[in-house]
Amino acid sequence: MARVPAAERRQELIDAAVTVIAERGVDGATTRRIAEQADAPLATLHYCFSSKELLFSAVFEHISGLYSEVLNSYDVQGDIAADARGLLCAVLDWYVGDPDMTVAIFELISWAQRQDSAKAIMVFDTALATVRSILADAASAAGRAIDLAKLDDLGYIVTVLSDGFAVQWATYGVAGRREVDLTVGALDAWVATHLDPDAGGAPIPSAVVESSSPAASGDGKTPGEPRVVNAFANLVSWVGDD
């Protein structure tokens, strides 16, 4: 049997750990099960990782790196609203495309919170910082100015919607176009309510806009003026109004 390079064997064990954690949770992911999943001797696992905690830390860092790659591989369009939407869609597609990874992420975040809360916080801080940086680049490419606090809010909305979607996806195992569109629609509703139109952005999808008149809506709008559907407006109102 050909000898497997140490780096390659480590990655195989990390990949196997993701699968076992997704199937059995962190507590059920024994080193023996992980070694069997990787088709490797248990002694090899202990050679590569001196403890289960070190293996899980490596898995944690691997997943965090993949998340950052998904975000950083996005091609900035120079339109803040469209780029926020693009980032959200990229993460949602990643979650749906790899169910084991999605489940393992939240198992490991819970584990990290119990072991070392700073590590769990680091994951979310890194995600927020990455999204914020990409959106700042989008604003710069478009020659637009955007309030830094508003940029932080937009980054938070993108990450919290993607995480909420992932929990639902991991729980029900079903996420079609409708679920993705609803999630993206919530982002569009926030953008329509809180983001300066001069910052750029595509029109709000018809799914979250309806034509209204003063008589019908009682909100004093001009007949035919777009109005964000109340369900979405209520969903994002807690973020804060200008």
Buried (B, 14 or more C-beta within 10 A) or exposed (E): EEEEEEEEBBBBBBBBBBBBBBBBBBEEBEBEBBBBBBEBEEEBBBEBBEEBEEBBBBBBBBBBEBBBEBBEEBEBBBBBBBBBBBBBBBBBEBBBEBBBBBBBBBBBBEBBBEBBEEBBEBBBEBBBEBBBBBBBBBBEBBEBEBEEEBBBBBBBBBBBBBBEBBBBBBEEEEBEEEBBBBBBBBBBBBBBBBBBEEBBBEEBBEBBBEEBBEEEBEEEBEEEEBBBBEEBBEBBBEBEEE
